[in-house]
Amino acid sequence: MAFTLDGKLVVAISSRALFDFEEENEVYEAGNSREYEALQRSRLHVLRLNPVSRSR
């Protein structure tokens, strides 16, 4: 039996609606892949303040 969404409310949220990626997008669209990678690596140390518990 195939999964169906009939009768279900489906909500899709873009990551751009949740997070501010403007700086990352500017670097990416400029076409400098090394600068984009460096920007992403510089942000690896950012910690989540309220991590979601996966145990339920």
DSSP file (Angstrom, degrees, kcal/mol; ACC not computed):
  #  RESIDUE AA STRUCTURE BP1 BP2  ACC     N-H-->O    O-->H-N    N-H-->O    O-->H-N    TCO  KAPPA ALPHA  PHI   PSI    X-CA   Y-CA   Z-CA
    1    1 A M              0   0    0      0, 0.0     2,-0.1     0, 0.0     0, 0.0   0.000 360.0 360.0 360.0 127.3    0.0    0.0    0.0
    2    2 A A        -     0   0    0      1,-0.1     2,-0.2     0, 0.0     0, 0.0  -0.459 360.0-108.7 -77.3 146.0    1.5    3.4   -1.1
    3    3 A F        -     0   0    0     -2,-0.1     2,-0.3     2,-0.0    -1,-0.1  -0.548  40.5-169.1 -72.6 136.3    1.8    6.2    1.4
    4    4 A T        -     0   0    0     -2,-0.2    -1,-0.0     2,-0.1     0, 0.0  -0.949  29.7-155.2-130.9 150.8   -0.7    9.0    0.8
    5    5 A L    >   +     0   0    0     -2,-0.3     3,-2.2     3,-0.1    -1,-0.1   0.229  48.7 138.5-104.3  10.9   -1.1   12.6    2.0
    6    6 A D  T 3  S+     0   0    0      1,-0.3     3,-0.1     3,-0.0    -2,-0.1  -0.349  76.8  10.5 -57.6 131.3   -4.8   12.7    1.3
    7    7 A G  T 3  S+     0   0    0      1,-0.3     2,-0.3    -2,-0.0    -1,-0.3   0.567 106.7 116.0  76.8   7.9   -6.6   14.3    4.1
    8    8 A K    <   -     0   0    0     -3,-2.2     2,-0.6     2,-0.0    -1,-0.3  -0.837  66.5-126.9-111.0 146.9   -3.4   15.5    5.7
    9    9 A L        -     0   0    0     -2,-0.3     2,-0.5    -3,-0.1    -3,-0.0  -0.837  27.5-161.3 -89.0 121.9   -2.1   19.0    6.3
   10   10 A V        -     0   0    0     -2,-0.6     2,-0.5    -5,-0.0    -5,-0.0  -0.922   7.0-171.8-110.0 125.5    1.4   19.3    4.8
   11   11 A V        -     0   0    0     -2,-0.5     2,-0.4     2,-0.0    -2,-0.0  -0.970   1.6-171.5-119.6 127.3    3.6   22.2    5.9
   12   12 A A        -     0   0    0     -2,-0.5     2,-0.5     2,-0.0    -2,-0.0  -0.972   2.7-168.0-118.6 131.7    6.9   22.9    4.3
   13   13 A I        -     0   0    0     -2,-0.4     2,-0.2     3,-0.0    -2,-0.0  -0.978  16.9-134.2-123.2 126.7    9.3   25.5    5.7
   14   14 A S    >>  -     0   0    0     -2,-0.5     3,-1.2     1,-0.1     4,-0.8  -0.510  15.0-130.6 -74.6 142.2   12.3   26.8    3.9
   15   15 A S  H >> S+     0   0    0      1,-0.3     4,-2.6     2,-0.2     3,-0.5   0.814 109.8  62.7 -61.8 -28.7   15.6   26.9    5.8
   16   16 A R  H 34 S+     0   0    0      1,-0.2    -1,-0.3     2,-0.2     5,-0.2   0.754  98.3  55.7 -68.4 -22.8   15.9   30.5    4.5
   17   17 A A  H <4 S+     0   0    0     -3,-1.2    -1,-0.2     1,-0.1    -2,-0.2   0.753 116.3  36.5 -76.8 -24.0   12.8   31.3    6.4
   18   18 A L  H << S+     0   0    0     -4,-0.8     2,-0.3    -3,-0.5    -2,-0.2   0.774 120.4  38.4 -97.0 -31.4   14.4   30.1    9.6
   19   19 A F  S  < S-     0   0    0     -4,-2.6     2,-0.9    -5,-0.1    -1,-0.1  -0.889  75.5-120.5-127.3 151.8   18.0   31.1    9.3
   20   20 A D        +     0   0    0     -2,-0.3     3,-0.2     1,-0.1     4,-0.2  -0.804  39.7 159.3 -93.1 103.4   19.8   34.2    7.9
   21   21 A F     >  +     0   0    0     -2,-0.9     4,-2.7    -5,-0.2     5,-0.2   0.070  33.1 117.0-109.9  21.9   22.0   32.9    5.1
   22   22 A E  H  > S+     0   0    0      1,-0.2     4,-2.3     2,-0.2     5,-0.2   0.922  77.5  45.5 -60.3 -47.3   22.5   36.2    3.3
   23   23 A E  H  > S+     0   0    0      1,-0.2     4,-2.1     2,-0.2    -1,-0.2   0.935 114.8  48.2 -62.7 -45.3   26.3   36.4    3.8
   24   24 A E  H  > S+     0   0    0      1,-0.2     4,-2.6     2,-0.2    -1,-0.2   0.905 111.4  50.8 -60.1 -42.0   26.8   32.8    2.8
   25   25 A N  H  X S+     0   0    0     -4,-2.7     4,-2.9     2,-0.2    -1,-0.2   0.890 108.1  51.9 -65.4 -40.0   24.6   33.2   -0.2
   26   26 A E  H  X S+     0   0    0     -4,-2.3     4,-1.3    -5,-0.2    -1,-0.2   0.928 112.7  44.9 -61.6 -45.1   26.6   36.3   -1.4
   27   27 A V  H  <>S+     0   0    0     -4,-2.1     5,-1.0     2,-0.2     4,-0.5   0.922 114.9  48.9 -64.9 -43.9   29.9   34.4   -1.1
   28   28 A Y  H ><5S+     0   0    0     -4,-2.6     3,-1.4     1,-0.2    -2,-0.2   0.932 111.5  48.0 -61.5 -47.5   28.5   31.4   -2.8
   29   29 A E  H 3<5S+     0   0    0     -4,-2.9    -1,-0.2     1,-0.3    -2,-0.2   0.732  99.9  66.9 -69.6 -21.0   27.0   33.4   -5.7
   30   30 A A  T 3<5S-     0   0    0     -4,-1.3    -1,-0.3    -5,-0.2    -2,-0.2   0.679 108.8-126.4 -70.9 -16.2   30.3   35.3   -6.1
   31   31 A G  T < 5 +     0   0    0     -3,-1.4     2,-1.2    -4,-0.5    -3,-0.1   0.566  65.6 134.5  86.7   9.0   31.7   31.9   -7.2
   32   32 A N     >< +     0   0    0     -5,-1.0     4,-2.2     1,-0.2    -1,-0.2  -0.733  27.5 179.2 -94.2  92.2   34.7   31.7   -4.9
   33   33 A S  H  > S+     0   0    0     -2,-1.2     4,-2.5     1,-0.2    -1,-0.2   0.831  78.4  53.9 -65.4 -33.0   34.4   28.2   -3.6
   34   34 A R  H  > S+     0   0    0      2,-0.2     4,-2.4     1,-0.2    -1,-0.2   0.913 110.5  46.1 -67.3 -41.3   37.5   28.5   -1.4
   35   35 A E  H  > S+     0   0    0      2,-0.2     4,-2.3     1,-0.2    -2,-0.2   0.895 113.0  50.4 -66.7 -39.5   36.1   31.6    0.4
   36   36 A Y  H  X S+     0   0    0     -4,-2.2     4,-2.3    -9,-0.2    -2,-0.2   0.926 111.4  47.8 -63.5 -45.3   32.7   29.9    0.8
   37   37 A E  H  X S+     0   0    0     -4,-2.5     4,-2.8     1,-0.2    -2,-0.2   0.910 111.3  51.0 -62.4 -42.3   34.4   26.8    2.3
   38   38 A A  H  X S+     0   0    0     -4,-2.4     4,-2.1     2,-0.2    -1,-0.2   0.895 109.3  51.1 -62.6 -40.4   36.4   28.9    4.7
   39   39 A L  H  X S+     0   0    0     -4,-2.3     4,-0.7     2,-0.2    -1,-0.2   0.928 112.1  46.2 -62.3 -45.4   33.3   30.8    5.8
   40   40 A Q  H >< S+     0   0    0     -4,-2.3     3,-1.0     1,-0.2    -2,-0.2   0.919 112.8  49.5 -64.8 -43.3   31.5   27.5    6.5
   41   41 A R  H >< S+     0   0    0     -4,-2.8     3,-1.4     1,-0.2     4,-0.3   0.855 104.2  59.7 -64.3 -33.9   34.5   26.0    8.3
   42   42 A S  H 3< S+     0   0    0     -4,-2.1     3,-0.3     1,-0.3    -1,-0.2   0.704 105.8  50.2 -67.2 -17.6   34.8   29.2   10.5
   43   43 A R  T X< S+     0   0    0     -3,-1.0     3,-1.3    -4,-0.7    -1,-0.3   0.343  79.2  95.9-103.0   5.8   31.3   28.6   11.7
   44   44 A L  T <  S+     0   0    0     -3,-1.4    -1,-0.2     1,-0.3    -2,-0.1   0.772  78.0  62.2 -66.5 -24.2   31.7   24.9   12.7
   45   45 A H  T 3  S+     0   0    0     -3,-0.3    -1,-0.3    -4,-0.3     2,-0.2   0.578  74.2 115.3 -79.2  -8.1   32.4   25.9   16.3
   46   46 A V    <   -     0   0    0     -3,-1.3     2,-0.3     1,-0.1    -3,-0.0  -0.456  58.3-146.5 -66.9 126.8   29.0   27.5   16.8
   47   47 A L        -     0   0    0     -2,-0.2     2,-0.4     1,-0.0     3,-0.1  -0.670  14.7-113.7 -96.0 148.6   27.1   25.5   19.4
   48   48 A R        -     0   0    0     -2,-0.3    -1,-0.0     1,-0.2     0, 0.0  -0.677  20.6-156.5 -76.3 130.6   23.4   24.9   19.4
   49   49 A L  S    S+     0   0    0     -2,-0.4    -1,-0.2     1,-0.3    -2,-0.0   0.844  87.4  22.8 -78.2 -34.1   21.9   26.7   22.4
   50   50 A N  S    S-     0   0    0     -3,-0.1    -1,-0.3     2,-0.0     3,-0.0  -0.625  80.7-165.5-132.8  74.6   18.8   24.5   22.7
   51   51 A P        -     0   0    0      0, 0.0     2,-0.4     0, 0.0    -4,-0.0  -0.323  26.7-113.8 -63.3 143.6   19.5   21.2   21.0
   52   52 A V        -     0   0    0      1,-0.1     2,-0.4     2,-0.0    -2,-0.0  -0.620  26.7-123.0 -79.0 130.3   16.4   19.1   20.4
   53   53 A S        -     0   0    0     -2,-0.4    -1,-0.1     1,-0.1    -3,-0.0  -0.605  19.3-165.4 -73.8 127.7   16.2   15.9   22.4
   54   54 A R        +     0   0    0     -2,-0.4     2,-0.5     2,-0.0    -1,-0.1   0.558  63.2  90.9 -91.8  -8.8   15.9   12.9   20.1
   55   55 A S              0   0    0      1,-0.1    -2,-0.1     0, 0.0     0, 0.0  -0.771 360.0 360.0 -91.1 128.0   14.9   10.5   22.8
   56   56 A R              0   0    0     -2,-0.5    -1,-0.1     0, 0.0    -2,-0.0   0.306 360.0 360.0-136.6 360.0   11.1   10.2   23.4
